[in-house]
Amino acid sequence: MKQQLNFLTFATADLDAARRFYRDGLGWTPLMDVEGEILFFQVAPGLLLGLFDADKFNEDLATGTDHSQISGVTLSHNVDSRAEVEELVRAVTAAGGAVVKSPRESAFGGIFHAHLQDPNGIIWEIAHNPGWHVDDDGTVSL
C-alpha cells in the first residue's frame, strides 16, 4: 500500500459547534459544507479533515454500534512564535474551544505550546517549535 493519507474524518456530536471552532476560531475556510451532515477542510496538499455528524458517521459504518467517540488523538498546529500560540489560544477559546493546558514550555524538546479541546473532544496542540519546519516541497524536518 502506498504510504499516504487523504482524509482524516472525525465524528462530531455538534456540527454547528465544530463549524464555529474551525471556521471562526481557527479561521479556516471550508472546502465543502453539507448542512447537517459533514464539513471538509483542506489541511495540506492532498489531505482533508472531515467532521461528520455522529449519527451519520455511525450510519455510514452500518455496524449498529456507536463508533463516534474520539480518544487518544491529538492534532497539532505549529506556528512561528510564542505570541502566535497565545493569540491562537485566545481565538479558539472565543469560538467555543476549551483550554486543556495553557501556553507554557513543554517538558519535551524546548517547545512552547498549549493544548485545547474542540467542542467535540478532539485535542489540539498549538505549538512553537524552533527546531521544526516544513520544507518548500512539504517535507517535515525535525
TIRO-2110 file (N, C-alpha, C; in Angstrom, 1 decimal):
// TIRO-2110
0.9, -1.2, 0.0, N, 1, A
0.0, 0.0, 0.0, CA, 1, A
0.9, 1.2, 0.0, C, 1, A
0.5, 2.2, -0.8, N, 2, A
1.3, 3.5, -0.9, CA, 2, A
1.2, 4.2, 0.4, C, 2, A
2.3, 4.8, 0.9, N, 3, A
2.3, 5.5, 2.2, CA, 3, A
1.7, 6.9, 2.0, C, 3, A
0.4, 7.0, 2.2, N, 4, A
-0.3, 8.3, 2.1, CA, 4, A
-1.6, 8.3, 2.8, C, 4, A
-2.0, 9.5, 3.2, N, 5, A
-3.3, 9.6, 3.9, CA, 5, A
-4.0, 10.8, 3.2, C, 5, A
-5.3, 10.6, 2.8, N, 6, A
-6.0, 11.6, 2.1, CA, 6, A
-7.2, 12.3, 2.9, C, 6, A
-7.7, 11.5, 3.9, N, 7, A
-8.8, 12.0, 4.7, CA, 7, A
-8.6, 11.7, 6.1, C, 7, A
-8.8, 12.6, 7.0, N, 8, A
-8.9, 12.4, 8.4, CA, 8, A
-10.4, 12.7, 8.7, C, 8, A
-11.2, 11.8, 9.1, N, 9, A
-12.6, 12.1, 9.4, CA, 9, A
-12.9, 11.7, 10.8, C, 9, A
-13.5, 12.7, 11.5, N, 10, A
-13.9, 12.5, 12.9, CA, 10, A
-15.4, 12.7, 13.0, C, 10, A
-16.0, 11.9, 13.9, N, 11, A
-17.4, 12.1, 14.2, CA, 11, A
-17.6, 13.3, 15.1, C, 11, A
-18.7, 14.0, 14.9, N, 12, A
-18.9, 15.2, 15.7, CA, 12, A
-20.4, 15.2, 16.2, C, 12, A
-20.6, 15.3, 17.5, N, 13, A
-21.9, 15.3, 18.0, CA, 13, A
-22.6, 16.7, 17.7, C, 13, A
-21.8, 17.7, 17.5, N, 14, A
-22.4, 19.0, 17.2, CA, 14, A
-21.7, 19.7, 16.1, C, 14, A
-22.2, 19.5, 14.9, N, 15, A
-21.6, 20.0, 13.7, CA, 15, A
-21.5, 21.5, 13.7, C, 15, A
-22.5, 22.2, 14.2, N, 16, A
-22.5, 23.7, 14.2, CA, 16, A
-21.4, 24.2, 15.2, C, 16, A
-21.2, 23.5, 16.3, N, 17, A
-20.1, 23.9, 17.2, CA, 17, A
-18.8, 23.7, 16.6, C, 17, A
-18.6, 22.6, 15.8, N, 18, A
-17.4, 22.3, 15.1, CA, 18, A
-17.1, 23.4, 14.1, C, 18, A
-18.2, 23.8, 13.3, N, 19, A
-18.0, 24.8, 12.3, CA, 19, A
-17.5, 26.1, 12.9, C, 19, A
-18.1, 26.5, 14.1, N, 20, A
-17.7, 27.8, 14.7, CA, 20, A
-16.2, 27.6, 15.2, C, 20, A
-15.8, 26.5, 15.7, N, 21, A
-14.5, 26.3, 16.2, CA, 21, A
-13.5, 26.4, 15.1, C, 21, A
-13.7, 25.6, 14.0, N, 22, A
-12.7, 25.6, 12.9, CA, 22, A
-12.8, 26.8, 12.0, C, 22, A
-14.0, 27.2, 11.6, N, 23, A
-14.1, 28.4, 10.7, CA, 23, A
-13.8, 29.7, 11.5, C, 23, A
-14.5, 29.9, 12.6, N, 24, A
-14.4, 31.2, 13.3, CA, 24, A
-13.2, 31.2, 14.2, C, 24, A
-12.9, 30.2, 14.9, N, 25, A
-11.8, 30.1, 15.9, CA, 25, A
-10.4, 30.0, 15.2, C, 25, A
-10.3, 29.0, 14.3, N, 26, A
-9.0, 28.8, 13.6, CA, 26, A
-8.9, 29.6, 12.4, C, 26, A
-10.0, 30.1, 11.9, N, 27, A
-10.0, 31.0, 10.7, CA, 27, A
-9.9, 30.2, 9.4, C, 27, A
-10.3, 28.9, 9.4, N, 28, A
-10.2, 28.0, 8.2, CA, 28, A
-11.4, 28.2, 7.3, C, 28, A
-11.2, 28.1, 6.0, N, 29, A
-12.3, 28.1, 5.1, CA, 29, A
-12.7, 26.7, 4.7, C, 29, A
-14.0, 26.4, 4.8, N, 30, A
-14.4, 25.1, 4.5, CA, 30, A
-14.3, 24.8, 2.9, C, 30, A
-13.8, 23.6, 2.6, N, 31, A
-13.8, 23.2, 1.2, CA, 31, A
-15.2, 22.8, 0.8, C, 31, A
-15.9, 22.1, 1.7, N, 32, A
-17.3, 21.7, 1.4, CA, 32, A
-18.0, 21.7, 2.8, C, 32, A
-19.2, 22.2, 2.8, N, 33, A
-20.0, 22.2, 4.0, CA, 33, A
-21.4, 21.8, 3.6, C, 33, A
-21.7, 20.5, 4.0, N, 34, A
-23.1, 20.0, 3.8, CA, 34, A
-23.8, 20.1, 5.1, C, 34, A
-24.7, 21.0, 5.1, N, 35, A
-25.5, 21.3, 6.3, CA, 35, A
-26.1, 20.0, 7.0, C, 35, A
-25.8, 19.8, 8.3, N, 36, A
-26.4, 18.7, 9.0, CA, 36, A
-25.7, 17.4, 8.7, C, 36, A
-24.7, 17.4, 7.9, N, 37, A
-24.0, 16.1, 7.5, CA, 37, A
-22.5, 16.1, 7.7, C, 37, A
-21.8, 16.9, 7.0, N, 38, A
-20.3, 16.8, 7.0, CA, 38, A
-19.7, 18.2, 6.6, C, 38, A
-18.5, 18.4, 7.1, N, 39, A
-17.8, 19.6, 6.8, CA, 39, A
-16.3, 19.2, 6.5, C, 39, A
-15.8, 19.7, 5.4, N, 40, A
-14.4, 19.3, 5.0, CA, 40, A
-13.6, 20.6, 4.9, C, 40, A
-12.3, 20.4, 5.4, N, 41, A
-11.3, 21.5, 5.3, CA, 41, A
-10.1, 20.9, 4.6, C, 41, A
-9.5, 21.6, 3.6, N, 42, A
-8.3, 21.2, 3.0, CA, 42, A
-7.2, 21.6, 4.0, C, 42, A
-6.4, 20.7, 4.6, N, 43, A
-5.5, 21.0, 5.6, CA, 43, A
-4.0, 20.8, 5.1, C, 43, A
-3.8, 20.2, 4.0, N, 44, A
-2.5, 20.1, 3.4, CA, 44, A
-2.7, 19.6, 2.0, C, 44, A
-1.7, 19.6, 1.1, N, 45, A
-1.8, 19.1, -0.2, CA, 45, A
-2.3, 17.6, -0.2, C, 45, A
-3.4, 17.4, -0.8, N, 46, A
-3.9, 16.0, -0.8, CA, 46, A
-4.5, 15.5, 0.5, C, 46, A
-4.7, 16.4, 1.5, N, 47, A
-5.3, 15.9, 2.8, CA, 47, A
-6.4, 16.8, 3.2, C, 47, A
-7.6, 16.1, 3.5, N, 48, A
-8.8, 16.8, 4.0, CA, 48, A
-9.0, 16.4, 5.4, C, 48, A
-9.5, 17.3, 6.2, N, 49, A
-10.1, 17.0, 7.6, CA, 49, A
-11.6, 17.0, 7.4, C, 49, A
-12.2, 15.9, 7.7, N, 50, A
-13.7, 15.9, 7.7, CA, 50, A
-14.3, 15.8, 9.1, C, 50, A
-15.3, 16.5, 9.3, N, 51, A
-16.1, 16.5, 10.6, CA, 51, A
-17.5, 16.0, 10.2, C, 51, A
-17.8, 14.8, 10.6, N, 52, A
-19.0, 14.1, 10.1, CA, 52, A
-20.0, 14.0, 11.3, C, 52, A
-21.2, 14.5, 11.1, N, 53, A
-22.3, 14.3, 12.1, CA, 53, A
-22.2, 12.9, 12.7, C, 53, A
-22.2, 12.8, 14.0, N, 54, A
-22.0, 11.5, 14.7, CA, 54, A
-23.1, 10.5, 14.3, C, 54, A
-24.3, 10.8, 14.2, N, 55, A
-25.3, 9.9, 13.8, CA, 55, A
-25.1, 9.4, 12.3, C, 55, A
-24.8, 10.3, 11.5, N, 56, A
-24.5, 9.9, 10.1, CA, 56, A
-23.2, 9.1, 10.0, C, 56, A
-22.2, 9.4, 10.8, N, 57, A
-21.0, 8.7, 10.9, CA, 57, A
-21.3, 7.2, 11.2, C, 57, A
-22.1, 7.0, 12.2, N, 58, A
-22.4, 5.6, 12.6, CA, 58, A
-23.3, 4.9, 11.6, C, 58, A
-24.2, 5.7, 10.9, N, 59, A
-25.0, 5.1, 9.9, CA, 59, A
-24.1, 4.7, 8.7, C, 59, A
-23.1, 5.5, 8.4, N, 60, A
-22.2, 5.1, 7.3, CA, 60, A
-21.4, 3.8, 7.6, C, 60, A
-21.0, 3.6, 8.8, N, 61, A
-20.3, 2.4, 9.2, CA, 61, A
-21.2, 1.2, 9.2, C, 61, A
-22.5, 1.4, 9.5, N, 62, A
-23.5, 0.3, 9.4, CA, 62, A
-23.2, -0.9, 10.2, C, 62, A
-22.7, -0.7, 11.5, N, 63, A
-22.4, -1.8, 12.3, CA, 63, A
-23.4, -2.0, 13.4, C, 63, A
-24.3, -0.9, 13.6, N, 64, A
-25.2, -1.0, 14.7, CA, 64, A
-24.6, -0.6, 16.1, C, 64, A
-23.3, -0.2, 16.1, N, 65, A
-22.6, 0.2, 17.3, CA, 65, A
-22.2, 1.6, 17.2, C, 65, A
-22.1, 2.3, 18.3, N, 66, A
-21.6, 3.7, 18.3, CA, 66, A
-20.1, 3.7, 18.2, C, 66, A
-19.6, 4.2, 17.1, N, 67, A
-18.1, 4.4, 17.0, CA, 67, A
-17.7, 5.8, 16.9, C, 67, A
-18.6, 6.7, 17.5, N, 68, A
-18.3, 8.2, 17.3, CA, 68, A
-17.5, 8.8, 18.4, C, 68, A
-17.0, 8.0, 19.4, N, 69, A
-16.2, 8.6, 20.5, CA, 69, A
-14.8, 8.7, 20.0, C, 69, A
-14.2, 9.9, 20.4, N, 70, A
-12.8, 10.2, 20.0, CA, 70, A
-11.9, 10.0, 21.2, C, 70, A
-10.8, 9.3, 21.1, N, 71, A
-9.9, 9.1, 22.2, CA, 71, A
-8.5, 8.9, 21.7, C, 71, A
-7.5, 9.4, 22.5, N, 72, A
-6.1, 9.1, 22.2, CA, 72, A
-5.6, 9.8, 20.9, C, 72, A
-6.2, 10.9, 20.5, N, 73, A
-5.8, 11.6, 19.3, CA, 73, A
-5.5, 13.0, 19.6, C, 73, A
-4.4, 13.5, 19.1, N, 74, A
-4.0, 14.9, 19.2, CA, 74, A
-3.7, 15.4, 17.8, C, 74, A
-4.3, 16.5, 17.4, N, 75, A
-3.9, 17.2, 16.1, CA, 75, A
-3.0, 18.4, 16.5, C, 75, A
-2.0, 18.6, 15.8, N, 76, A
-1.1, 19.7, 16.1, CA, 76, A
-1.0, 20.7, 15.0, C, 76, A
-0.9, 21.9, 15.4, N, 77, A
-0.7, 23.1, 14.5, CA, 77, A
0.5, 23.9, 15.0, C, 77, A
1.5, 24.0, 14.2, N, 78, A
2.7, 24.7, 14.5, CA, 78, A
2.7, 26.1, 14.0, C, 78, A
3.2, 27.0, 14.8, N, 79, A
3.2, 28.4, 14.4, CA, 79, A
4.6, 29.0, 14.6, C, 79, A
4.8, 30.2, 14.1, N, 80, A
6.2, 30.8, 14.0, CA, 80, A
6.7, 31.5, 15.3, C, 80, A
5.8, 31.7, 16.3, N, 81, A
6.3, 32.4, 17.5, CA, 81, A
5.4, 32.0, 18.7, C, 81, A
6.0, 32.3, 19.9, N, 82, A
5.2, 32.1, 21.2, CA, 82, A
4.0, 33.0, 21.2, C, 82, A
4.1, 34.2, 20.7, N, 83, A
3.0, 35.1, 20.6, CA, 83, A
1.8, 34.6, 19.8, C, 83, A
2.2, 33.9, 18.7, N, 84, A
1.1, 33.3, 17.9, CA, 84, A
0.4, 32.1, 18.6, C, 84, A
1.1, 31.4, 19.5, N, 85, A
0.5, 30.4, 20.3, CA, 85, A
-0.6, 31.0, 21.2, C, 85, A
-0.2, 32.1, 21.9, N, 86, A
-1.1, 32.7, 22.8, CA, 86, A
-2.3, 33.4, 22.0, C, 86, A
-2.0, 34.0, 20.9, N, 87, A
-3.1, 34.6, 20.1, CA, 87, A
-4.1, 33.5, 19.6, C, 87, A
-3.6, 32.4, 19.1, N, 88, A
-4.5, 31.4, 18.6, CA, 88, A
-5.3, 30.7, 19.8, C, 88, A
-4.7, 30.6, 20.9, N, 89, A
-5.5, 30.1, 22.1, CA, 89, A
-6.6, 31.0, 22.4, C, 89, A
-6.4, 32.3, 22.4, N, 90, A
-7.5, 33.3, 22.6, CA, 90, A
-8.6, 33.2, 21.6, C, 90, A
-8.2, 33.0, 20.3, N, 91, A
-9.2, 32.9, 19.2, CA, 91, A
-10.0, 31.7, 19.3, C, 91, A
-9.4, 30.5, 19.6, N, 92, A
-10.2, 29.3, 19.6, CA, 92, A
-11.1, 29.2, 20.9, C, 92, A
-10.6, 29.8, 22.0, N, 93, A
-11.5, 29.7, 23.2, CA, 93, A
-12.7, 30.7, 23.0, C, 93, A
-12.5, 31.8, 22.3, N, 94, A
-13.6, 32.6, 22.0, CA, 94, A
-14.6, 32.0, 21.0, C, 94, A
-14.2, 31.0, 20.3, N, 95, A
-15.0, 30.2, 19.3, CA, 95, A
-15.6, 28.9, 19.9, C, 95, A
-15.4, 28.7, 21.2, N, 96, A
-16.0, 27.6, 21.9, CA, 96, A
-15.0, 26.5, 22.3, C, 96, A
-13.7, 26.7, 22.0, N, 97, A
-12.8, 25.7, 22.4, CA, 97, A
-12.5, 25.8, 23.9, C, 97, A
-12.0, 24.7, 24.5, N, 98, A
-11.7, 24.7, 26.0, CA, 98, A
-10.2, 24.5, 26.1, C, 98, A
-9.6, 25.3, 27.0, N, 99, A
-8.1, 25.1, 27.3, CA, 99, A
-7.9, 23.9, 28.2, C, 99, A
-7.1, 23.0, 27.7, N, 100, A
-6.7, 21.8, 28.5, CA, 100, A
-5.4, 22.1, 29.2, C, 100, A
-4.5, 22.8, 28.5, N, 101, A
-3.2, 23.2, 29.1, CA, 101, A
-2.9, 24.6, 28.5, C, 101, A
-2.8, 25.6, 29.4, N, 102, A
-2.5, 26.9, 29.0, CA, 102, A
-1.1, 27.0, 28.4, C, 102, A
-0.8, 28.0, 27.6, N, 103, A
0.5, 28.2, 26.9, CA, 103, A
1.6, 28.1, 27.9, C, 103, A
2.6, 27.3, 27.6, N, 104, A
3.8, 27.1, 28.5, CA, 104, A
4.9, 26.3, 27.8, C, 104, A
6.0, 26.3, 28.5, N, 105, A
7.1, 25.4, 28.0, CA, 105, A
6.7, 24.0, 28.1, C, 105, A
7.1, 23.2, 27.1, N, 106, A
6.8, 21.8, 27.1, CA, 106, A
7.9, 21.1, 28.0, C, 106, A
7.5, 19.9, 28.5, N, 107, A
8.5, 19.1, 29.2, CA, 107, A
9.4, 18.4, 28.2, C, 107, A
9.1, 18.5, 26.9, N, 108, A
9.8, 17.7, 25.9, CA, 108, A
10.3, 18.6, 24.8, C, 108, A
11.6, 18.8, 24.7, N, 109, A
12.2, 19.3, 23.5, CA, 109, A
12.2, 20.8, 23.3, C, 109, A
12.0, 21.7, 24.3, N, 110, A
12.1, 23.1, 24.1, CA, 110, A
11.0, 23.7, 23.3, C, 110, A
9.8, 23.1, 23.3, N, 111, A
8.6, 23.6, 22.6, CA, 111, A
7.8, 24.4, 23.5, C, 111, A
7.3, 25.5, 23.0, N, 112, A
6.3, 26.3, 23.7, CA, 112, A
4.9, 26.0, 23.1, C, 112, A
4.0, 25.5, 24.0, N, 113, A
2.7, 25.1, 23.4, CA, 113, A
1.6, 25.2, 24.4, C, 113, A
0.4, 24.9, 23.9, N, 114, A
-0.8, 24.8, 24.6, CA, 114, A
-1.6, 23.7, 24.0, C, 114, A
-2.6, 23.1, 24.9, N, 115, A
-3.5, 22.1, 24.4, CA, 115, A
-4.9, 22.6, 24.6, C, 115, A
-5.7, 22.5, 23.5, N, 116, A
-7.1, 22.9, 23.5, CA, 116, A
-8.0, 21.7, 23.1, C, 116, A
-9.2, 21.8, 23.4, N, 117, A
-10.2, 20.8, 23.0, CA, 117, A
-11.3, 21.4, 22.3, C, 117, A
-11.6, 20.9, 21.1, N, 118, A
-12.7, 21.4, 20.3, CA, 118, A
-14.0, 21.0, 20.9, C, 118, A
-15.1, 21.5, 20.5, N, 119, A
-16.4, 21.2, 21.1, CA, 119, A
-16.8, 19.7, 21.0, C, 119, A
-16.1, 18.9, 20.2, N, 120, A
-16.4, 17.5, 20.1, CA, 120, A
-15.4, 16.6, 20.8, C, 120, A
-14.4, 17.2, 21.5, N, 121, A
-13.5, 16.4, 22.3, CA, 121, A
-12.1, 16.2, 21.6, C, 121, A
-11.9, 16.7, 20.4, N, 122, A
-10.6, 16.5, 19.7, CA, 122, A
-9.6, 17.5, 20.4, C, 122, A
-8.5, 16.9, 20.8, N, 123, A
-7.5, 17.8, 21.4, CA, 123, A
-6.5, 18.3, 20.4, C, 123, A
-6.3, 19.6, 20.4, N, 124, A
-5.3, 20.3, 19.5, CA, 124, A
-4.2, 20.8, 20.3, C, 124, A
-3.0, 20.6, 19.8, N, 125, A
-1.8, 21.2, 20.3, CA, 125, A
-1.5, 22.4, 19.4, C, 125, A
-1.3, 23.5, 20.0, N, 126, A
-0.8, 24.7, 19.3, CA, 126, A
0.6, 24.9, 19.8, C, 126, A
1.6, 24.9, 18.9, N, 127, A
3.0, 24.8, 19.3, CA, 127, A
3.9, 25.8, 18.5, C, 127, A
4.9, 26.3, 19.2, N, 128, A
6.0, 26.9, 18.5, CA, 128, A
7.2, 26.1, 18.8, C, 128, A
7.8, 25.5, 17.8, N, 129, A
9.0, 24.6, 17.9, CA, 129, A
10.1, 25.1, 17.0, C, 129, A
11.0, 25.9, 17.5, N, 130, A
12.1, 26.4, 16.6, CA, 130, A
12.9, 25.4, 15.9, C, 130, A
12.9, 24.1, 16.3, N, 131, A
13.7, 23.1, 15.7, CA, 131, A
12.9, 22.3, 14.6, C, 131, A
11.7, 22.7, 14.3, N, 132, A
10.8, 22.0, 13.4, CA, 132, A
10.4, 23.0, 12.3, C, 132, A
10.4, 22.4, 11.0, N, 133, A
9.9, 23.3, 9.9, CA, 133, A
9.5, 22.4, 8.8, C, 133, A
8.8, 23.0, 7.9, N, 134, A
8.3, 22.3, 6.7, CA, 134, A
9.1, 22.9, 5.5, C, 134, A
9.7, 22.0, 4.7, N, 135, A
10.5, 22.4, 3.5, CA, 135, A
9.5, 22.9, 2.4, C, 135, A
10.0, 23.5, 1.4, N, 136, A
9.1, 24.0, 0.3, CA, 136, A
8.4, 22.9, -0.4, C, 136, A
9.0, 21.7, -0.4, N, 137, A
8.3, 20.5, -1.0, CA, 137, A
7.3, 19.8, -0.1, C, 137, A
7.1, 20.3, 1.1, N, 138, A
6.2, 19.8, 2.1, CA, 138, A
6.8, 18.7, 3.0, C, 138, A
8.1, 18.4, 2.9, N, 139, A
8.7, 17.5, 3.8, CA, 139, A
8.9, 18.2, 5.1, C, 139, A
8.6, 17.4, 6.2, N, 140, A
8.8, 17.9, 7.5, CA, 140, A
10.2, 17.6, 8.0, C, 140, A
10.9, 18.6, 8.5, N, 141, A
12.2, 18.4, 9.1, CA, 141, A
12.2, 18.6, 10.6, C, 141, A
12.6, 17.6, 11.3, N, 142, A
12.7, 17.6, 12.7, CA, 142, A
14.1, 17.8, 13.2, C, 142, A
END
